[in-house]
């Protein structure tokens, strides 16, 4: 799960002017927008965030065979060399991703 933090100049209804905001993305969906000046936060519903994460996860699972096939065609030796480490680290990476989502939900 890709979590991205960006800053953007947006109109804040609390400040009644354009101010700098932190915009937090989960994959391609906005999770939270916070005004840096007044710290007013607009949060997206947790259920929407989790449903977007679930949809993204299923998409990644469904496209994995195709992506692996492309890797094999591109460079078989590199694929074979990287496979043992990927098999070992994938469960760790998935747990880490889930913990990041869980922690973001707790911050609300």
Buried (B, 14 or more C-beta within 10 A) or exposed (E): BEBEEEEEEBEBEEEEEEBEBBBBBBBEBBBBBBBEEEEBBBBBEEEEBEEBBEEBBEEEEEEEEEEEEEBEEEEEEEBEEEEEEEEEEEEEEEEEBEEBBEEBEEEE
